[in-house]
Amino acid sequence: MGRKITVECSAPSKKLAEAKKIAAEKGVTIEDDGSVHGMGFKGSYEIKGKKITMDITNKPFFLSWDKVESEIRKFLS
């Protein structure tokens, strides 16, 4: 079971570029083709208008979905 997380922001491309840097520091790669992977995470993202939606399909078992969602919202907001 995965989770979709949608965040609305005024400059989604800029936010995603910032998120890529933060994720890379933590060992997770956000690719230009829409994929997300690394450190036990796997998923994808999509930008539509002012919304970024991350669809996380796999996460490390020791992290709760609430923690994953909280962290994603933090670096996309």
C-alpha positions in Angstrom: 0.0 0.0 0.0 1.3 3.4 -0.9 0.3 7.0 -0.3 -0.3 10.0 -2.5 0.7 13.4 -1.1 -0.3 16.6 -2.8 1.1 20.0 -2.0 0.1 23.3 -3.5 2.7 26.0 -3.9 3.2 29.1 -6.0 6.3 27.9 -7.8 6.2 24.1 -8.0 9.2 23.7 -10.4 11.3 25.8 -8.1 10.1 23.9 -5.0 10.8 20.6 -6.7 14.4 21.7 -7.6 14.9 22.6 -3.9 13.4 19.3 -2.8 15.7 17.4 -5.2 18.7 18.9 -3.3 17.3 18.1 0.1 16.4 14.5 -1.0 19.9 13.9 -2.5 21.5 14.9 0.9 19.4 12.2 2.5 20.2 9.6 -0.2 17.0 9.8 -2.2 16.9 10.7 -5.9 14.1 12.7 -7.5 14.6 12.2 -11.2 13.5 14.5 -14.0 11.5 11.6 -15.5 9.1 11.7 -12.5 10.6 8.8 -10.5 11.7 8.9 -6.9 14.0 6.2 -5.4 16.6 5.5 -2.8 17.1 4.5 0.8 14.1 2.2 0.7 11.8 4.7 -1.0 10.2 4.2 -4.4 7.6 6.2 -6.2 6.8 9.0 -8.6 5.8 12.6 -8.8 3.7 14.8 -11.1 3.4 18.6 -11.4 0.0 19.9 -12.5 -0.6 23.6 -12.3 0.5 24.7 -8.9 0.3 21.3 -7.3 3.0 18.7 -6.8 1.7 15.1 -6.2 4.1 12.5 -4.9 2.9 8.9 -5.1 5.1 6.9 -2.7 4.7 3.2 -3.3 7.5 1.9 -1.0 9.1 3.2 2.1 11.4 1.9 4.8 9.4 -0.4 7.2 10.6 1.5 10.3 9.1 4.8 9.2 5.4 5.5 9.6 3.4 6.8 6.8 2.6 9.9 8.9 6.3 10.6 9.3 6.9 10.2 5.6 4.0 12.5 4.7 5.1 15.1 7.2 8.7 15.2 5.9 7.5 15.4 2.3 5.1 18.2 3.1 7.9 20.0 5.0 10.3 20.1 2.1 7.7 20.8 -0.6 6.0 23.6 1.3 
